[in-house]
Amino acid sequence: KEIEENYKNGKYKKGYKYEPFKEKKTIGIMEPNINIVKYAMIPAMIAEECYRGDIGKEKIDSLMITNAERLKTNHEFMGVIQTFDLYKDKKVSGEARYQTAFILTQHLDVVICHQVLNPLNYLYLDSVFLGYPVIHNAPLCKDLGYYYDGSDTITGAKHLEYILTEHDNNLLEYHEKNNLVLQ
């Protein structure tokens, strides 16, 4: 409600709704990055796997990793990220912590998530409720969004390719399926 109000008053660049058919999309990772339970490395690897293919190279505008203030100075994390084509092409940013609805609606088009031993997260539910495509590995809600098992970055990247090429042509089915799961 607040986002829509701020959009109508000119404070925000858009409302809360997902914008389909953008030529290039911003991929977002919003894990807290406190420990491995909800951590950005696997989602970043999924985005990179997709970006190394023709579809990803053409359709990914950028990768935004939120809650990444500490990660930007972590030598191990950055040592891996710096090997990514996304990084070499200056398409990765490490951002502060933001309120989910704000960062999602104002800056992101797709959310990629990963968890270990935390199989239900409001982030998936909130994102799908707002109509955004979500890639995740939470087995308690396999039917929500786009599910990959464990740390399967290949399947996650295939889901991202699908989102970048076909998802927007199938929004009604996506919303109907997710509404049933949310209920």
N, C-alpha and C positions, 0 to 999 in steps of 0.2 A: 504494500500500500504506500509506504514511504518512498520507495523507488519510483513508482508511477507518479506520485505527487511531485517529486523533485524533477522528474523528466518534463512534466507539463509546465513547471515553473522555470524551465531552462537551466536548472542546476546540474542535471545529468544528461549525458548524450543520448540515452535511449531508455525505454521502459524495461519492464522485467522479462518480457517475452523473448524466447529464442528467435534469432533472425536466420531463417533458412536461406539457402542459395547464395551465400557469400562465396566469392571465387576462392578466397584463401581464408583459413580459419586459425584462430589462436587457440592453442592447446594449453590447458591449465592443469597444474598439479597443486592440490591444496592440503596435502598431508601435514601434520604438525611437525614432523621431523625431529622429534624428541628422542626417539629410539627406533628400533626396527619394527615395532608393532604397526606403525603408520609412517612410512618413510618414502621419500621421493625417488629413490634410485630405480626401482623396477618400472614405475610409470615413465621416467625419463628414458629408460632403455626401450620401452615400447614406442615412444615418440620417435626416437632415433632410428629404430628398426624400420619404421614406416617411412621416415624421411630419406633413408638410403635407397628407397625405390622411387620410380618415376612419379607415382601418384603423390607420395609424401613431399617430394621435392617441389612439385608443381602447386600443391594445395595447402601446405602448412605455411602460415605466415610467421608464426613464432611459437615458442614454448615458454610459458610463464610459470615459474616455480615459486609459490608463495610460502611463507613461514621459513624462508631460506636465509635469513640474516646470518646465522651461524654456519650454514653450509658453504657460503661464499668464501669463508676463511678456513674451511676444513680441507687440508691438503689431500687426504685420501679421496674425498668426494670430488673435489675439483680436478684431481689427477685423472679420474675417469671421465668426467664431463668434458674436459678439454680435448679428449680424443674424439668427441662426437662431431659429425659433420654439421649438425645444428649449431654447435658452439663456434666452429670454424667459420661458418657463414653468418655469425653474429645474430643468431635467432633465439638465443637463450637468455632469459633474465631471471635473476634471483630477487624476489620481492619480500617485503615485510608481511606481517600477519594482517589480514583484512576480514571483515565480516563477510560471511559466505555469500549472502544475497547481493551485496554490493559488488564484490570482485567478479562474481559469476555473471551478473547481468550487464556490467559496464565494461568488462575486459575480456571475457572468455567466450568461446564457442563450444568447446568440448572439454570434458573433465576425465582425467585418467587417475584411477585410485589403486592403491595396493594396501593390503593389511596382512598381518600374521596374528593368529589367535584372537582376532577382534572382528568376527564375521558379520557384524551389523553396525552400520554407521549412518548417522543422520545426514551426512554429506551426500550419500547416494540418493536418499529419499528426497531431500530438499532439491537437489539438482534435477532429478526426474520430475518432481512435482512442478517445477518451473518450466519444464519442457526441454531441458538440455540433454544432449547425448552423454551418457556416462559409461565408461569402460571400467570394470572392477573385477575383483576376485573374491567377493564375499559369498560363500556357499549358502548362507541362510536366505539370500535373495537372488538366486541364480536367474530367475525369470525377469528381474529388473534390469533395464538398460542392456548392456552388452557384457557378458560374463566370460572371463578366462579363468582357467584353473591354476591354482598355485602361483607360480612365478613364470608362467608361460608367455614370454614376451612375443613369441611368433604369433600366437593366436590373438594376443592383445593388439599387435600391429595390423593383423588382418582386419580386426574389428575397426581400427582407426581408418584403414583404407576404405572400408565399406562406408563409414560415416562421411568421409571426405567426398565420396562419389555417389552414393545411393541413398543415404539416410534421409536427406531432405525430400526425396521423392516418395518416401514412405512414412511421413509424419503421423498420419491418422492411425495407421497400424501400431506405430511406436507408442503413441499416447494411449490408445485403447488397451494395449497389453500392459503398460505400466500402471494405468488407472486401476485395473483389476488387481494387480499386485499391491498397490498402495492401499486399496480397500481392505 
